[in-house]
């Protein structure tokens, strides 16, 4: 025996009725089938609207005719498509049904109200007519049908509009029917009968509940709920488009999900079948061959540790505190007894023994009732100041994650709370379900969508996320984008989801939160009309649920460097090849690091000193392991390394500088290199890195250029005038060559912390002797590395190595996690 329940969307029109009949035909080949049907889509809502209009004494004739027309249209189209369909017979039944309804509506009109028993009779007419239509289809296909009358056979206990089923008594009644094995069973969902034999309805998700009850009464092998979705998802697909379909759930997980807000099933649907361990399958009527989601006693897919994120919105939290709260047990008992007596749902409770307070959450619609109930219950305590006036916080939401035995999976809670912290979402209360299958947080309603998307991304996406906002698309920035594009397959293999969300220069900003295509980004950037401001990028993290946003600065802009603290405090990691922030005044240097620590963000700048060489990373690792710098000497400028190598080969200074400029080794204005200020900035960064609190002005710089050269504004004129220095430098190079030495432009940190940048003649014993052609070399003499220094050597200039260094820093923003 297999019970199939079909919802309203599965019966929305004639084609869907016939499609359901086809599904039933396929199933009945293998075993006996029972079918529970809802009303066609929109019918119940139409009937409710008619009731409300009738009470207000508004004209309902058009509404009644439109509702009737839905059924007649279904009959007419089925008659065209289904042979032997009893169209005339069923049309007469529908005509009679609506004549009865009109009489009932007239009675409501005269009375000015609708009693609950009449209300129940009206709103279930759609289910009754669905069964009549399906019976006509199946009998026209020569199937034998038994209809179970739920009013006679399902004993309902409760009110006319919200009843529960007595399964034991209902089982006796249904089994007493002795339904033949070759009959298809049909039953209207949502309906039962009380002890007096009066029709009652089963409330929210009543048809699902009916299917669960019928499965239990007939001890079915399976209960199938057919709907318009593929199954149960990890989250509401309307809020999270990439929500994942769950292959299986345990009964307890399904109950937890539905109790905490998931709309696929109501908890009471699960209870009856869970007792008999009847598996429940959620299927999509439009995709009958899809697997769906199986709800059973054991988790069939061990990989699915986390089963879902769900939520309840429009919640309010009561905070009760006062000196009389010392006897917490008695107060709590009174609070929840009186609220329960009034049939009000308390969703979540947290308690603080330290400040003698208790917090609980209820649906916001019940605020006035609960406040009145509690004032009445505790009027003496309130009067005598033993309990303070109630503090009520409105417009809240409860967001929960569900996973079996969650208390033994601390990493899940850690990722959940970290995701919310990363999204800057304030948590007002935390509670863990007594079933140990869920953890819930109370947050502001306004933060709910952001919280859900961020948490889902962290918990269910196997890939590590990086969302890049690149400022600066000159040589380094452009090369970086090419490198990222070239590495797309490697990134995919490593499960790194790297998205370029923003590209900007000083004038324009291209934004696409789904990721900018790197195949044609130049064209898109050219066409964008969005002007660039720092605020626009910062605002994206407030508008979108970003997981790991990274601001990349590939400019030399000083104003941008002063925005790093804003980016860090707003949730961005900062990766920069721009040296300005690290070489500005010491107070800002420290401020950046303090804010990075405070907001748990990374500030990465390995390219500031050695382009693609991992200088800063290695130095920090040495210092973290307890090493201490004694002395440093290094060639820190790739451009000057190239120029001095060319001088060694007999090429004049002016020509060597032009050659370096032509291949992109120098700054756009070579004077920035020849002045020694670029080397001084790098040396300052190293000195500060090892703990010396100095400013740029404290570094002694030997400028390669006479002071008269600084007043030349025209670059072309400067390059021409540079020829005047060629004889001077050629003579100096030859002089040292005669001594077996070469000239190198070096940065030095003495053991006392004094820093200087100068031309130095070195011999063959010096590790800098062979460094030229654009290479950098940094010799660290330390407590661990002496008398032979630690030497880092490699190209220190050029777009490729610098962009590679930036790329490496970007990947260091990832915090790898094991599967959850």
C-alpha positions in Angstrom: 0.0 0.0 0.0 1.3 3.4 -1.0 -0.5 6.7 -0.1 -0.1 9.6 -2.5 -1.2 13.2 -1.6 -1.4 15.8 -4.3 -1.5 19.5 -3.4 -3.4 22.4 -5.0 -0.8 23.3 -7.5 -0.8 19.7 -8.7 -4.5 20.0 -9.5 -4.5 23.6 -10.8 -6.1 22.8 -14.2 -7.4 20.0 -16.4 -3.9 19.1 -17.7 -2.6 18.7 -14.2 -5.6 16.5 -13.1 -4.8 14.2 -16.0 -1.1 14.2 -15.2 -1.9 13.2 -11.6 -4.0 10.4 -13.0 -1.1 9.2 -15.2 1.2 9.1 -12.1 -1.4 7.1 -10.2 -1.8 4.7 -13.2 2.0 4.1 -13.2 2.0 3.5 -9.4 -1.0 1.2 -9.3 0.8 -1.3 -11.6 3.1 -2.2 -8.6 0.9 -2.0 -5.5 -2.4 -0.7 -4.2 -2.7 3.1 -4.1 -4.5 5.5 -1.9 -4.9 9.1 -3.0 -5.5 12.2 -0.8 -6.4 15.3 -2.7 -6.3 19.1 -1.9 -8.5 21.7 -3.5 -7.3 23.0 -6.8 -5.0 26.0 -6.5 -6.6 29.3 -5.3 -10.0 27.7 -4.6 -9.8 27.7 -0.8 -8.6 31.3 -0.8 -11.5 32.2 -3.2 -14.0 30.7 -0.7 -12.5 32.5 2.2 -12.6 35.8 0.3 -16.3 35.2 -0.5 -17.1 34.5 3.2 -15.3 37.7 4.3 -17.2 39.8 1.6 -20.5 38.2 2.6 -20.0 39.2 6.3 -19.3 42.7 5.1 -22.5 42.5 3.0 -20.6 43.1 -0.2 -21.7 41.8 -3.6 -20.3 38.3 -4.0 -22.0 37.2 -7.2 -19.0 37.7 -9.4 -16.7 35.9 -7.0 -19.0 32.9 -6.8 -19.3 32.7 -10.5 -15.6 32.9 -11.0 -14.9 30.2 -8.5 -17.5 27.9 -10.1 -16.1 28.7 -13.5 -12.7 27.3 -12.4 -14.3 23.9 -11.9 -16.4 24.0 -15.0 -13.4 24.9 -17.1 -11.5 21.9 -15.6 -14.4 19.6 -16.5 -14.7 21.0 -20.0 -11.0 20.5 -20.9 -10.8 17.0 -19.3 -13.9 16.0 -21.4 -12.0 17.0 -24.5 -9.0 15.0 -23.5 -10.4 12.0 -21.7 -12.6 9.4 -23.3 -15.7 8.3 -21.4 -15.4 11.1 -18.9 -18.8 11.7 -17.2 -18.9 15.4 -17.9 -22.6 15.9 -17.7 -23.0 14.0 -14.5 -20.2 15.9 -12.8 -21.4 19.3 -14.1 -24.8 18.6 -12.4 -22.9 17.8 -9.2 -21.0 21.1 -9.4 -24.1 23.1 -10.2 -25.8 21.6 -7.2 -22.8 22.3 -4.9 -22.8 26.0 -5.9 -26.6 26.3 -5.4 -26.0 25.0 -1.8 -23.2 27.3 -1.3 -25.2 30.3 -2.5 -27.9 29.4 0.1 -25.3 29.2 2.8 -23.8 32.5 1.8 -27.2 34.1 1.9 -27.6 32.8 5.5 -24.3 34.4 6.4 -25.4 37.6 4.8 -28.5 37.7 7.0 -26.7 36.7 10.1 -23.8 39.1 9.6 -21.3 36.5 10.7 -20.1 33.0 9.8 -20.1 30.4 12.6 -17.1 28.1 12.7 -19.0 25.0 11.8 -20.4 26.7 8.7 -17.0 28.2 7.9 -15.5 24.7 8.0 -18.1 23.3 5.6 -17.5 26.0 3.1 -13.7 26.1 2.9 -13.3 22.3 2.3 -15.6 22.2 -0.8 -12.6 22.3 -3.1 -11.2 19.1 -1.6 -14.5 17.3 -2.0 -14.9 18.4 -5.6 -11.3 17.3 -6.4 -12.1 13.8 -5.3 -15.3 13.7 -7.4 -13.4 14.9 -10.5 -10.5 12.4 -10.0 -13.0 9.6 -9.5 -14.6 10.4 -12.9 -11.2 10.4 -14.6 -10.0 7.1 -13.1 -13.4 5.3 -13.6 -13.3 6.4 -17.3 -10.0 4.5 -17.4 -11.7 1.4 -16.0 -10.3 1.5 -12.5 -12.4 0.5 -9.5 -12.6 3.2 -6.9 -13.4 3.3 -3.2 -14.0 6.7 -1.6 -13.3 7.1 2.1 -15.6 9.6 3.6 -13.3 11.4 6.1 -16.3 12.8 8.1 -17.5 9.3 8.9 -14.1 7.6 9.2 -11.6 10.1 10.6 -12.4 11.0 14.2 -11.4 14.6 14.8 -10.8 16.0 18.3 -10.7 19.7 18.8 -12.5 22.7 17.2 -14.3 23.0 14.0 -11.3 24.7 12.3 -8.4 23.1 14.0 -8.8 19.4 14.9 -6.4 16.5 15.6 -7.1 12.9 14.6 -7.7 10.0 16.9 -5.6 7.5 15.0 -6.7 4.4 16.9 -10.4 4.9 16.4 -9.9 6.1 12.8 -7.9 2.9 12.0 -10.8 0.8 13.3 -13.3 2.6 11.2 -11.3 2.5 8.0 -10.2 -1.1 8.3 -13.8 -2.1 9.0 -14.6 -0.9 5.4 -12.8 -4.0 4.0 -11.6 -2.2 0.9 -10.8 -4.6 -1.9 -7.2 -4.9 -2.9 -7.9 -4.1 -6.5 -9.5 -0.7 -5.7 -7.8 2.7 -5.8 -8.7 4.6 -2.7 -9.7 8.2 -2.8 -10.1 10.6 0.1 -10.5 14.4 0.5 -7.7 15.9 2.5 -8.2 18.5 5.2 -11.4 17.0 6.5 -12.6 14.9 9.5 -15.7 14.4 11.6 -16.1 15.0 15.3 -17.9 12.7 17.8 -21.3 14.2 16.8 -20.5 13.3 13.1 -20.1 17.0 12.2 -17.6 18.1 9.6 -14.4 19.6 11.0 -11.2 20.7 9.3 -7.6 20.0 10.2 -6.0 23.5 10.0 -2.7 24.4 8.3 -1.3 21.7 6.0 -4.4 19.7 6.7 -4.2 17.6 3.5 -0.6 16.5 4.3 -1.8 15.6 7.7 -4.7 13.6 6.2 -2.2 11.7 4.1 -0.1 10.9 7.1 -3.1 9.7 9.0 -4.4 7.5 6.2 -0.9 6.0 5.8 -0.9 5.1 9.5 -4.5 3.7 9.5 -3.7 1.5 6.5 -0.1 0.7 7.6 1.2 1.9 4.2 4.7 1.1 2.9 5.2 4.7 1.8 3.5 8.1 2.2 4.2 10.4 -0.8 3.6 14.1 -0.7 3.4 15.5 -4.3 3.9 19.2 -4.7 5.4 21.8 -7.0 9.0 21.6 -5.7 11.6 18.9 -6.1 11.7 18.2 -2.4 13.0 19.8 0.8 15.9 22.3 0.3 18.6 23.4 2.6 16.9 26.8 2.6 14.0 28.7 1.0 15.0 28.9 -2.7 13.2 32.2 -3.0 15.8 33.7 -0.6 18.8 31.6 -1.7 18.7 30.7 -5.4 21.5 28.1 -5.0 19.8 26.3 -2.1 20.6 22.6 -2.4 18.1 19.8 -2.6 18.3 17.3 0.4 18.2 13.7 -0.5 17.1 12.5 2.9 16.1 13.7 6.4 15.3 11.9 9.6 11.9 12.3 11.1 13.3 14.4 13.9 15.2 16.7 11.5 12.0 17.2 9.4 10.0 18.0 12.5 12.7 20.5 13.7 12.8 22.2 10.2 9.0 22.5 10.0 8.7 23.7 13.6 11.3 26.4 13.0 9.7 27.7 9.9 10.2 25.4 6.9 6.9 25.5 4.9 7.1 22.1 3.1 5.6 20.0 6.0 3.9 20.7 9.3 5.4 18.8 12.3 2.1 17.0 13.0 2.3 15.5 9.5 5.5 13.7 10.6 4.4 12.4 14.0 1.9 9.7 12.9 4.2 8.1 10.3 7.3 8.4 12.5 5.7 6.2 15.1 5.2 3.4 12.6 8.4 4.2 10.7 6.6 4.8 7.4 8.9 6.5 5.0 7.7 9.8 3.6 8.8 11.0 0.1 8.4 14.6 -1.1 8.0 14.6 -4.9 7.5 17.1 -7.7 4.4 16.5 -9.7 6.0 18.0 -12.7 9.1 15.7 -12.4 7.7 12.4 -11.4 11.0 10.6 -12.1 13.1 12.8 -9.9 14.2 11.3 -6.6 12.8 13.9 -4.3 13.5 14.0 -0.6 13.1 10.9 1.6 12.1 11.3 5.3 12.7 8.2 7.3 14.1 6.9 10.6 17.8 7.0 9.5 19.9 9.5 7.5 20.4 7.8 4.2 23.1 10.3 3.1 25.9 10.6 5.7 27.5 13.4 3.7 24.6 15.8 4.5 25.7 16.8 8.0 23.6 20.0 8.0 20.1 19.6 6.8 18.9 23.2 6.5 18.5 26.8 7.4 15.1 27.9 8.3 13.5 31.0 9.8 10.5 32.6 11.5 9.9 36.3 11.0 7.7 38.9 12.6 8.7 37.7 16.1 8.7 39.7 19.3 10.8 39.0 22.4 9.6 39.7 26.0 12.4 40.5 28.5 11.2 40.0 32.1 13.6 41.1 34.9 13.3 42.2 38.5 14.3 41.4 42.1 11.4 39.0 42.4 12.9 36.8 39.7 15.3 35.2 42.2 12.9 32.2 42.4 13.2 31.7 38.6 11.6 28.2 38.6 8.3 29.4 40.0 8.2 32.6 37.9 9.0 30.6 34.7 6.3 28.1 35.5 3.7 30.8 36.0 4.7 32.6 32.8 4.5 29.6 30.5 1.4 28.0 32.2 -0.7 31.1 31.7 0.5 31.7 28.1 -0.1 28.0 27.3 -3.6 28.1 28.8 -4.4 30.9 26.3 -3.1 28.8 23.3 -0.2 31.1 22.5 2.9 29.6 20.9 6.2 30.3 22.8 8.8 29.7 20.2 12.1 30.1 22.0 13.2 30.7 25.6 16.5 31.9 27.1 17.2 32.4 30.8 19.9 34.3 32.7 20.4 33.3 36.4 23.0 35.9 36.8 20.7 38.9 36.4 17.5 37.0 37.3 15.8 37.5 33.9 14.0 35.4 31.3 13.4 36.1 27.7 11.0 34.4 25.4 9.8 34.9 21.8 6.3 34.8 20.5 4.6 35.7 17.1 4.4 39.4 17.0 0.6 39.3 16.4 0.2 38.1 20.0 1.9 41.0 21.8 -1.1 42.7 23.1 -2.7 39.5 24.4 0.5 38.2 26.1 1.1 41.6 27.7 -2.4 41.7 29.1 -2.2 38.1 30.3 1.1 38.7 32.1 0.0 42.0 33.6 -3.0 40.2 35.1 -1.0 37.2 36.3 1.8 39.3 37.9 -0.2 42.4 39.0 1.0 42.1 42.6 4.7 41.7 41.6 4.5 44.6 39.3 2.7 46.8 41.9 5.4 46.0 44.5 8.4 46.4 42.2 9.3 42.7 42.3 9.1 42.6 38.5 10.0 45.5 36.3 7.7 46.5 33.5 8.0 44.2 30.5 10.5 45.1 27.9 9.3 44.1 24.5 11.5 44.1 21.4 9.6 43.9 18.1 10.4 43.2 14.5 12.7 40.2 15.2 13.3 37.0 13.4 14.5 33.5 14.6 17.0 31.9 12.3 17.9 28.3 12.9 20.2 25.6 11.5 19.2 22.0 11.8 21.5 19.0 12.0 21.2 15.7 13.9 23.1 15.6 17.2 24.3 19.2 16.7 25.8 19.4 20.2 28.5 16.9 19.1 29.4 19.0 16.1 30.8 22.2 17.6 32.4 23.3 14.2 28.8 23.8 12.8 27.9 26.3 15.5 31.3 28.0 15.1 30.8 28.5 11.4 27.2 29.6 11.9 28.1 32.3 14.4 31.2 33.3 12.5 29.2 33.8 9.4 26.8 36.1 11.3 29.8 38.0 12.8 31.4 38.4 9.4 28.1 39.8 8.1 28.0 42.2 11.1 24.7 40.9 12.3 24.0 41.4 16.0 22.6 38.3 17.8 20.1 39.2 20.5 19.7 35.6 21.9 20.9 32.1 21.2 19.1 28.8 22.0 19.8 25.2 21.3 16.8 22.9 20.8 16.1 20.3 23.5 16.2 17.7 20.7 19.8 18.5 20.1 19.0 18.9 16.4 19.0 22.7 16.0 20.6 25.9 17.1 18.7 29.2 16.8 19.5 32.8 17.0 17.3 35.9 17.4 18.2 38.8 15.1 16.5 41.8 13.6 14.0 41.2 10.8 15.9 43.7 8.6 19.0 41.5 8.7 17.3 38.2 8.0 17.9 37.9 4.2 21.5 38.9 4.6 22.0 36.4 7.5 20.4 33.5 5.6 22.4 34.1 2.4 25.7 34.5 4.3 25.2 31.5 6.5 24.1 29.3 3.6 27.1 30.2 1.6 29.4 29.4 4.5 27.7 26.1 5.5 26.7 24.6 2.2 29.2 25.8 -0.3 32.2 23.5 -0.5 34.2 26.2 -2.2 36.2 28.8 -0.5 34.9 32.2 -1.4 36.8 35.3 -2.5 35.0 38.4 -3.7 37.4 40.8 -5.2 37.1 44.6 -5.7 40.1 45.8 -7.7 41.1 49.4 -7.8 43.8 50.2 -10.4 43.9 48.6 -13.8 47.2 49.8 -15.0 50.1 47.4 -15.6 49.8 45.5 -12.3 46.0 45.4 -12.1 45.6 44.4 -15.7 48.2 41.6 -15.4 46.5 40.4 -12.2 43.2 40.0 -14.0 44.9 38.0 -16.7 46.6 35.8 -14.2 43.3 35.1 -12.4 41.7 34.3 -15.7 44.5 31.9 -16.7 44.3 30.2 -13.3 40.5 29.6 -13.5 40.9 25.8 -13.9 43.4 25.6 -11.1 41.1 27.6 -8.8 38.2 25.3 -9.7 40.2 22.2 -8.9 41.2 23.7 -5.5 37.5 24.5 -4.9 38.2 28.3 -4.7 35.3 30.4 -6.0 37.1 33.6 -6.9 34.7 36.3 -8.2 35.7 39.7 -9.5 32.8 41.8 -8.1 34.2 45.2 -8.8 36.8 46.8 -11.1 37.7 50.5 -10.8 40.1 53.3 -11.8 40.0 56.8 -10.5 37.0 57.7 -12.6 34.8 54.6 -13.3 33.5 51.6 -11.4 32.2 48.4 -12.9 30.2 46.3 -10.4 28.6 42.8 -10.8 28.0 40.9 -7.6 27.6 37.6 -9.6 31.1 38.1 -11.0 32.5 40.1 -13.9 33.5 38.0 -16.9 37.2 38.3 -17.4 36.8 37.4 -21.1 35.4 40.8 -22.0 35.8 42.9 -18.9 37.5 45.7 -20.8 34.5 46.3 -23.0 32.1 46.2 -20.0 34.3 48.6 -18.2 34.4 51.0 -21.1 30.6 51.0 -21.4 29.9 51.5 -17.7 28.5 54.9 -16.7 29.0 54.3 -13.0 31.4 56.8 -11.5 33.9 55.7 -8.9 33.8 56.6 -5.2 35.2 54.8 -2.2 31.7 54.9 -0.6 30.1 52.9 -3.4 32.5 50.0 -2.8 32.0 50.1 1.0 28.2 50.2 0.5 28.3 46.9 -1.4 29.1 45.0 1.8 26.0 46.5 3.4 23.7 45.7 0.5 24.9 42.2 -0.4 25.8 39.2 1.7 29.5 38.9 1.0 31.5 36.1 2.6 35.2 37.1 2.0 35.4 40.5 0.3 38.9 41.7 -0.6 39.8 45.2 -1.6 42.9 45.1 -3.9 44.8 48.4 -4.4 47.1 48.3 -7.4 47.5 52.1 -7.5 50.0 54.5 -6.1 47.3 56.7 -4.8 47.8 58.2 -1.4 44.1 59.1 -0.8 43.1 55.5 -1.4 45.7 54.3 1.1 44.0 56.5 3.8 40.8 54.7 3.2 42.2 51.3 4.2 40.9 51.7 7.8 37.4 52.3 6.4 37.5 49.2 4.3 38.9 47.0 7.1 36.3 48.3 9.6 33.5 47.6 7.1 34.5 44.0 6.6 37.0 44.0 3.7 40.4 42.4 3.7 42.9 44.7 2.1 45.6 43.5 -0.3 47.9 46.2 -1.7 50.9 46.8 -3.8 50.7 50.5 -2.9 53.4 51.4 -0.4 51.8 54.7 0.7 49.9 53.4 3.8 52.9 51.6 5.2 55.3 54.6 4.7 53.0 57.3 6.0 53.2 58.6 9.6 53.6 56.0 12.2 50.3 56.7 13.9 48.3 55.7 10.8 50.6 52.7 10.3 49.6 51.4 13.7 46.0 52.4 13.3 45.6 50.1 10.2 47.0 47.2 12.2 44.9 47.8 15.2 41.7 48.0 13.1 42.6 44.8 11.2 43.0 43.0 14.5 39.8 44.5 15.9 37.7 43.5 13.0 39.6 40.2 12.3 40.6 41.2 8.8 43.8 40.7 7.0 46.0 43.5 5.8 48.5 42.0 3.3 51.3 43.9 1.4 54.0 41.4 0.6 54.6 43.2 -2.8 55.5 46.4 -1.0 59.1 45.4 -0.6 60.0 42.6 -3.0 57.3 42.6 -5.7 56.8 38.8 -6.1 59.3 37.8 -3.5 57.6 36.7 -0.2 59.7 39.1 1.9 57.1 40.2 4.4 55.7 36.8 4.9 59.1 35.2 5.6 60.2 38.0 7.8 57.0 37.8 9.9 57.4 34.0 10.2 61.0 34.5 11.5 59.9 37.0 14.0 57.0 35.0 15.1 59.3 32.0 15.8 61.4 34.2 18.1 64.2 35.3 15.8 65.5 38.8 16.0 67.1 40.9 13.3 70.7 42.0 13.9 71.6 43.6 10.6 70.1 44.0 7.1 71.4 44.9 3.8 69.6 44.5 0.5 69.0 45.6 -3.1 65.3 46.7 -2.9 64.8 48.3 -6.3 64.4 46.1 -9.3 64.8 49.2 -11.5 68.0 50.3 -9.8 69.3 46.7 -9.9 68.8 46.7 -13.6 70.4 50.2 -14.0 73.4 49.4 -11.9 73.9 46.1 -13.7 73.9 48.0 -17.0 76.4 50.5 -15.6 78.7 47.5 -14.7 78.5 46.5 -18.4 79.7 49.9 -19.5 76.3 51.4 -20.5 75.9 55.1 -19.6 73.5 56.1 -16.8 71.1 57.9 -19.2 70.8 55.0 -21.6 70.5 52.4 -18.7 67.6 54.5 -17.3 65.9 54.7 -20.6 66.3 50.9 -21.1 64.8 50.3 -17.7 61.9 52.6 -18.4 61.3 51.0 -21.8 60.8 47.5 -20.3 58.6 48.8 -17.4 61.1 48.4 -14.6 60.9 52.0 -13.5 58.1 54.1 -12.1 56.3 56.2 -14.8 58.7 59.0 -13.7 62.2 57.5 -13.3 63.1 60.2 -10.8 61.1 58.3 -8.2 63.6 55.5 -8.5 66.8 57.5 -9.0 66.0 59.8 -6.0 66.2 56.7 -3.8 62.9 57.5 -2.2 61.3 54.2 -3.4 64.1 52.2 -1.8 63.8 54.3 1.4 60.0 53.5 1.6 60.7 49.8 1.3 63.5 50.0 3.9 61.1 51.9 6.2 58.5 49.1 5.9 61.1 46.5 6.8 62.4 48.5 9.7 58.9 49.0 11.1 58.2 45.3 10.5 61.0 44.4 12.9 59.8 46.9 15.5 61.7 50.2 14.9 59.3 53.1 15.3 60.7 55.5 12.7 59.5 57.8 10.1 60.6 58.2 6.5 62.5 61.4 7.3 64.7 59.4 9.7 66.2 57.5 6.8 69.4 58.9 5.3 69.2 58.8 1.5 72.0 59.2 -1.0 70.2 60.8 -4.0 71.7 59.7 -7.3 70.7 63.1 -8.7 72.0 66.6 -7.9 69.4 69.0 -6.4 69.2 70.9 -9.7 67.6 67.9 -11.3 64.5 68.1 -9.0 63.3 71.4 -10.5 62.9 70.0 -14.0 59.2 69.5 -14.6 59.3 68.1 -18.1 60.2 64.3 -18.2 61.7 64.5 -21.7 63.9 67.4 -20.6 65.0 65.4 -17.5 66.0 62.4 -19.6 68.0 64.6 -21.9 69.7 66.3 -19.0 70.5 63.0 -17.4 73.3 62.5 -20.0 75.3 65.1 -18.0 75.8 62.5 -15.3 77.0 59.8 -17.6 80.8 60.6 -17.3 80.6 60.9 -13.5 79.0 57.5 -13.1 81.1 55.8 -15.7 84.3 57.0 -13.9 83.0 55.8 -10.5 82.1 52.4 -11.9 85.5 52.0 -13.5 87.2 53.1 -10.3 85.5 50.3 -8.2 86.0 47.8 -11.0 89.8 48.3 -10.7 89.4 47.3 -7.0 87.5 44.1 -7.9 84.2 45.6 -6.7 80.9 46.6 -8.2 78.5 49.4 -7.3 75.1 48.5 -5.9 72.3 50.7 -4.6 71.4 49.3 -1.2 69.2 49.8 1.8 70.8 49.1 5.2 69.4 48.6 8.7 72.2 48.8 11.3 72.2 46.8 14.6 71.2 50.1 16.3 68.2 50.6 14.1 69.7 53.4 11.9 68.6 53.2 8.3 70.3 54.5 5.2 70.0 54.2 1.5 73.2 54.6 -0.5 75.5 53.5 -3.3 77.9 50.9 -1.9 80.8 49.1 -3.5 80.7 45.4 -2.8 83.2 42.6 -3.5 82.8 39.0 -4.5 82.3 37.9 -0.9 79.2 40.0 -0.5 75.8 38.3 -1.3 74.8 41.3 -3.3 77.8 41.2 -5.7 76.1 39.2 -8.5 72.7 40.9 -8.2 71.7 42.8 -11.3 69.3 42.7 -14.3 66.3 43.7 -12.2 66.8 41.2 -9.4 66.3 42.0 -5.8 68.3 40.5 -3.0 67.7 40.9 0.7 70.2 39.6 3.2 68.9 39.2 6.8 71.5 38.7 9.5 69.6 37.5 12.6 69.9 35.5 15.8 69.2 32.4 13.8 71.0 33.4 10.5 74.6 34.4 11.2 77.3 34.6 10.1 75.7 33.4 6.8 72.6 35.5 6.2 69.2 34.4 5.0 69.0 35.7 1.5 65.8 36.2 -0.5 66.6 36.7 -4.2 64.5 37.1 -7.3 63.0 39.7 -9.6 61.8 42.7 -7.7 60.2 44.6 -10.5 57.8 44.0 -13.4 54.1 43.6 -13.7 54.1 39.8 -13.8 56.0 39.2 -10.5 54.2 42.0 -8.7 50.8 40.8 -9.9 51.7 37.3 -8.9 52.6 38.6 -5.4 49.2 40.3 -5.1 47.5 37.1 -6.3 49.4 35.1 -3.6 48.3 37.6 -0.9 44.7 37.4 -2.1 44.7 33.6 -1.6 46.0 34.1 1.9 42.7 35.7 2.8 41.1 32.2 2.8 40.4 30.5 6.0 40.3 26.8 5.0 37.6 24.8 6.7 36.8 21.1 6.7 33.5 19.9 5.4 30.6 20.6 7.6 
